[in-house]
Amino acid sequence: MRRGANRGSQFRTSGLTSRQRANQAAKARRAVRSQSLAALRLLVISLVVQFGHVSAARGQGGLPSTSGRPPEAPAAAAAGGAQYLDVIDRAWRGVGLGLGAAVGYELFGRFQGRARDEHRRVLLALLRHLGDERFALAMGGQPPGAHASILRALRVAAGADSTALNAEYPLTFGPRAPGDPSVEQCAAITSKLVLTPDRRLAASPDNRQVVLPASAPPHVTVIVLVTASGRVDTSVSTVVSMPHADSATVGAIKRTLATWRFVPASLRGCALPAWKNLELEGAATPVSQGAAAGGRPDSTQGTLAPGLYVGPWDDEYSTHWLVLLVDAHGNVVTYNPPELLSVCDLRVIRDSIFLQTGRTADGLGFNLYVRGSLTASGFNGTARRVGRNVHQSGPVPIALTRYPIDITDKKTNAGLSGLYDSLRGVPETGDVLGDELLLVPTTDGLVALWTEYAGGPEGPYRADSVTVRNDSVRIVINAFGLFTQPPLRPLTRVFALRSGGPPGNRSVSAGLERRATLQQFLGPAQSGALPPPRCER
């Protein structure tokens, strides 16, 4: 879903149709919001993963000694609550979760006065206890500004001894990558910039292949943080698979990744941390020849049973709907208004499913990775948003319901099926306004997918109820709106459906014109005429 109007002058071309304008608008929208949030998200995602990854491994810098204890910090413990002492204990033992949380107290300004002074002394003790390599690895996972903030806190805590820190801990206090300016200089260079690299992350060709044990799932996704030094911080790496990977699989992955090296991403000569997704294949397993047992939908030769699959997933702003259309030949496309997109990958192995959608055409340009299991009603699992212009989200829950398509039954109002719209362009601004409604007849009734255009497409939304009376349709969405503007509210729309006519004869009050029957709409997908998908590699 996409919210807000586009004002791009690049759309001021009188020769474009409304749907061509809609395609262009979809490709450019939301880029501004993405850019404005990018720096904040990089910091927050880094910390959230470190805070929340309960099974985080210790760092590659080696296990710290068990001797000694962190300094007493009664004021910080009182201000930080009961969890503070547990966080520091974990950090002292070299657990990535604890170290990330301990750094976060300083970065988010949690403490003031005496509590802040005490906590800074604790950070200095952690540096000395864990050692330069381990602490520097954690700092390399932060943006330059955050790294510089921690160095300032360490120098304050060291007092008169601060001048010796640079020589004593060159990895932590020196440049983040060979040839880079100092940490403080990079913090200044990037302070007012969106942290979008101008040099992309590149893996060393000498990195050895990850070999999964026989107990590994068929397909494993590893979400890794590559630090500014070009190393993988395995303490915040996440292994995602269905079924869940066992300890032998996780251990084999992390031991290999600890040896990997990268040319780090950078912006204006300053190295940046970057997230990377690795797709690993386990031992070959037979492809399902049908998962009908137990009432699951039939799936043959590694694809899904024909039908319409619809399911919601949430990001930080709103609910989105993933819509899949699978024909009798196994061709799979997603409906991403105003167009159909081929998928990058779809595999069904036993009862497990892996799906990568084609990259969306809006300004964010992201792919969805869905991993889950077949169910009696479709499939469910988790979804992650991955793209070059957005930081990945998730994994978040997703459940898709399968609706067998029925274009013959009069009870399903099959005669009304197809694509309807009232789209019209605004030449002065290039905006596209109006509504788009895709009606799909299924054995469970008519499924309505509605998209609103207020500059560009926002949708589709699946209607919770659909009522047809003569040539009009009434749809109701039970919860509509943004999570950031509660409460969500019901939304009702009533449309008059009309046969296609010249676009120039339409008005807002004239209802929706049918632009294509369902067969015509799906024709490019069934004939292989869709362009190849853009896939995240």
N, C-alpha and C positions, 0 to 999 in steps of 0.2 A: 504494500500500500504506500501511496505517496501523497503527502499533504502539502498544500500551498501552491500559489500560482507562480508560473515562470514568466519572467519579464525579458527573456533573451531576445535581442534584436535580430539574432540569426534566423528567427522564424518569420521575418517579414517578407515573405515571398508569395505574391498573390497567386502564383500558379499551382501551389500545393493544395491538395485536397485536405479535408478535415482529418481523415485518418492518417495521411502522411504527416500532417502537423502533429498529430497525437504521437506518432512514432518518434518524431524529433523531440517533442517535449519530454517524452519518457526517458530519452537518453541524457537529458541535461539537468533534470530536476534533482533536488536535494543535495547537490554537490556542495553548496554553501554551508549547509548544516553539517555535512560530513567534515569539511575542512575545519570549521570552528570548534568541533568537538574532538578532533583527532589527537591533539596534544594531551588533553585531559584524559581521554580514554586510554592512551598508552600507559600513563601513570597508574590509573585506577585498575586496569586489567592486570598489570604486573603485580600490584599489591593484592588484589582480590585472589588471584590464583595462589599466591604465596600464603595468604591467610587461610584459604579454604581447602587446600590440598592436604587432607589429613594423612595420607600415606606418603608424604614427600620424603624423598631419599636424602641422605646427607650429601654434602657437596663433594666435588671432585678433588678438593684440596686436601683430602685425607681426614681421618677422624681426629678431632681435637683430643688433647689429653684430658683425663678425668680429674686431674689435680686442680686445686684451687676452687674458689667460688666467686660468683659475681659480687661486686660491692653492694653493701646495704643501701637501699633506696626507699626509706619509709614514706617519704612524701610522694614519690612517684607511684609507689604501691597503693597508697591511699587514693590518689587521684585516678589511677588506672583501673581500680576495681580488682575483684578477685582474680581475674584472668591474667593480670600483669605478671605476677610471679611465675605463673605457668609458661607464659610467653618467653620470659627471660631464661627460664630453665631449659626450654627447648632450644633456644638460640645458643645457649652455652654448650649444649650437647651436639651442636652442629646441624640441627634439623632446619631445613629450609623454611618451613612454616614459621618457626619461631624467629629466625633471623629477619625474614621479610616483615613480620609484624613489629618487631623491635624497631626497625628502620622507619616503619610507617608512623609510629608515635611522633617522631621528630618531623617527618615530612608534612604531616597534617596538623602540626601545631597543637597536639593534644595537651601538652603540659605548659605551665607558666611558672615563673619564679623558682622557688627551691626545687619543686618537682622536675622542672626542666633541667636544672643544673645536675641533679642526681641522675636523671636518665642519660644525659650526655656523658657522664662519667661511666655509666654502664656500657654505652656504645663503645667508648674507648677501651674498656676492659674486654669487650667482645673482640675488637680488632686484635688486641694483643694475645688473647687466648686462642682464637681461631686461626690466626696467622694471615699473612698478606694475601696469599693466593685465594683462600676461601672468601675472605671479605671482599677482595677486588672482584671476584666473580659475581657476587651479589650486587655490587655497585654497578657493574657493567650491564646489569639488567634494568637499570633505571635510565631515564632521560638525562642529558647533561645537567640540566638545572637541578634535578633532585640529587644527583651525585655531588654537585658542588655544595648543596645545602648540608649534606652529611659531613663533607670535609670541613666546612666551617664549624659545625658542632663539635667535631673531634678536636679541632685546634683550640676552641674555647675550653674544652674539658682538659686539654693537656697543659694549658697555661704557659708557663715559662719553658716547658719542654716541647712546645709545638714546633719549634724550628727544626727539631731532629726527626719529625715524623716523615718528611719527604724522603729522607735518605733511608730511614728504617723500614718504610713500607712503600717502595717505589711503584708497585703495581696498583695500589689503592690511590696514591696521591699523584702518580705520574699520568701521562697521557693515556687515554682509554684504548688507543690502538697505535701501533707504530706510525710515526709521521704526523700524528694528529697534534693540534694545538693543546694547551693545557686544559684540564677540566673546566677551570674558571673561564677561560677564553671561549670554549665551546658553549658554556652556559650563556655567555653574553651574546654569542653569534646567533644562537637558536632561540633566544628568549622571546622574541616577538614573531616567531615563525611557526607555521603549522609543521609538525614533525613528519613530513612526507619525504622520504629519501630521494635524493637525486642520483644516488648510486644504489642499485639493488643488491640484495644479499646474494652471494655466490658461494656455492659449496666447493671445497677443494676436491679435485679429481682423485686424490689419494685416499679419500675416506673409504674405509672398508665396508663392505655390505653387511647389513644387519641380517643375521641368520636366526630365524625363529625356531624354537624347539618343536617337537612333534605335537606337544600339547597345546600349541597356539591356535587361536581361532582362525578361520579361513582368511579373514581380512582384518587388519589392525591399522587404525589411524593413530599417529603419535603427534601431539601438539607440543612443539618444542620452542623454548625461548633461546635464541642465539644472542649472546651478549655483545656488547661493543668491542670486546676483545676477540670476537670470532669463535667463541667456544659455546657449547651447549650447556646450559645450567640444568642438569638432570634433576635437581631438587624441585624444579617447578615444571617438569615435563609431565604431560598427561597422556595416558594410554587409553584409547577409546575402542571398544569392540563389542560385538554381540556374538556369542556370549562373552562375559567379562574375561579378560586375560588373567591367567594364573601368575603366581609369583615367579615361576621360572621364565615365563615370557617377558614379564616386566623387567626382571633382572637382566636377561640377555639383551634387551633393547637398550637399557640405560648404560650397561657396561660398554656397549659399542659406541653409543652416542657421546659418551664422555671422552672418546678419543678423536672425535670429528673436529675438523677445523673449517672455518668459513672466512671469506673476505666479507667483513661486516657491511651492513647497509650504512650509508652516511649521508649527511646533508651539509653542504658547503665545507667539506673537508673534516667534518666531525662525525665520528662513528656513533651509530644509534643501535639500540637493541631492536630485534625484529622477531616476530613470531613466524614459524614455518610449520606446515603440515606435511607429514611424511605418510605415505600410503604403503603399507607392507603386506605382502602376501604370505600366508602360512602354507602348510602342506596342502597339496592338491586334494580336493574332496569331490565326490561325484555331484554333478549338478542335479537338482531335484527334477524328477520326471513327473511331478504332480504332488501337490500338497493337500489333496482333497480330504485325506483322512482327518477325522476329528472335526469336520465341517469347515476346514480352511478353504479359501478360494483356490481353484486349480491354477497352478503355475507350471509351465513346461519350458524346457530348454533355457532356464535361467531368466525368464521374464514373468510378467504379471498376467493374471487372467484379464480378458478384455473387460472394459467398463470405464466408468468415471470414478476417480479417486479424489476425495476432498478432505482436507484436514487443516486445523488451525495451529499456528505456532506464534509465540509472543516474543517481541523484542522489548527494549526498555521503554518504548513509546506506545505500542498498540498491538493488536492482534492482526496477524497476516493469515492468508489462506493459500495453501499449496494445492493446486489443481492439476491432476494428471489425467490425460486421456489416452487409453490403451485400446488399439483396434484389434481386430481378429487376427492380424498378421504379426502382432507383437510390437508394432510401432508405438513408441511412447513419446508424448510431447507434454509440455506444461503450458497452461494458459496464463500468460503474463500480459494483461492488457497494455497495448492494443494488439498483441501478436501472440502467435504460437511459437514456442521454442523447443528445439530438439534437446534431448537430455545428453549429458556427456557420458554417463555410465549408469548401467542398471544391471545388478547381478542378484540372482536368487540362488542361494546354496543351502540345501536342506530347508530349514524353516527361517533362515536368516536372509535379510535383504539389505543391499547397499545401493544408494542412489546418489548421483551427483547431477544436479540440474545445470542447464546451460546458463551462462552469465546473463543477468538481467540487463536491459537496454537503458536503464535510467542512469543518472549521474553517478550513483554509487557502484553500479556494475558488479554485483556479487553473485556467487554461486551458493547453493544450499547443498550441504552434505547431510544425507539422512541415512541412519543406520538403525535397523530394528528387526522385528520378527513378524512373520505372518500370523494373522489372527482369523477368527471365523468371519469377521466383518471387514477385513482389509489388512492393514498392518499398522504397528505402532513402534515407537522407539524414540530416538533423539535427533534433533536437527541442529546444525551449526551453519552460521552465515560466514562465508569466507570471501575476501576480495581484496584487490590492491588498494582501493580507496576507502575501505572500512576495516576496522579491527574486528576480528572474528567474534561472534557471539556464541553463547551456549556452552555445552550442549543444553538445549531446552527440549521439553517433552513435545512430541507430536504424535497424533493418531489420525490416520487417514481411513475414511469409510469408503468402501466400494459400493457403487451403484451400477448394477447391470443396465446398459442402455437398451431401451425398447422403443423403436420408432414406428411400431405398427399398432399398438394398443390405443384405442380411442380413449380409454379411461385415463391415460397419462397425458392427454391433450397433446399428442405427438404432432398434430397439425400446427401447433403454435411454436414448435421448437425452432431454434435458429438463433442468429445474432441480430439484435436490434440496437439502434442507437439514435441519438438526436444531436450528434456532435456538430459543432460549428466553430469555425476559426475566427479569431479577432485579429484582423490584419495589422492593426496599430501596435499590438504587443506580441503577436505570435502565440497567444494563449489558445487553448482548445477548451471549450465549455460544453457541458451537456451530460448525458447519461449513456451508458452502454449496458445492455442486458443480454446475457447468454442463457437461453433456456434449453435444458437437456432433458428429454423424456427418459425416465428409468422405470424399472419394475416397482420402485417404491414411490412413484409419482414424479411430478415435474420438479427438477432442481433448478433454482434460479441463482445466477452469479451476477451481481450488480457492481458496476464500477462508476464512480463519480469523477467527472473531469472539471477541475477548477483551476485551469492552467495546464494541467497534465493529469494523467490517470491516477486515481486513488482507489485501489481495489486489486482483485475482486473481493467482494464480500459474499459469502453464501447466506442466502435468506433462510431464516429459521422456519418460516411458513410461507406458502405460496397459495394464493386463492385466485382462480380464474373465473371470470364472469363474462360470457360472450367474447368480445375481443379486447378485454382489459385484464390486467393482472395486478394483483396487490401483493406486495412482499413486505415482510416484517423481519427486522433484525433486532434481536432481543437486547443486545448490549453493543452500543455504537459509541465511538469517541476515542480519546487519547487517555492513557493511564495517567499522564501528567496533568490532566484536567478532569478529575473525578467530579461527580460520579458518571459512570457510563450510563447511557440512556437508551430506551427503545427507539427505533426509527421505522417509520412506515412510509412506503412509496406506492403510488398507484399510477400505472402507465396504460395509456391506450396504445394498442399494438396495431400497426397499419402495414399494408404491403408496401414494398419499396417504391419510392418516387424520386424525382429529381431533387438533389440536395438543395437547390435554390428555392424550392417550394415549401421548405420546412420552416416551422417556427417553434418556439419553446412549448407553446400550448398544443401543438399538433400531435403530441405523443411521440412514440418511437417507431421509426421505419425499420422494416426487416431488410437488412443488408445481405444476408446469406442464409440459406437453409443450413441445417446442421451438417449435411453431407458436403455442401459447398464450402463451409467453414473449415471442415477437416480435410478437404481435398488435397491441399498442398502437403499435409503431413502424410497422407496415405499414398501419395504418388512420389514421395521422396523429393519434393520440390523445395522444401525448407532449406535455408542455408545451414551449413554445419555449425554446431554449437561452439561458443567460446568457453573454453574450459580452464579451470585453475590448475596449474601444474606445480 
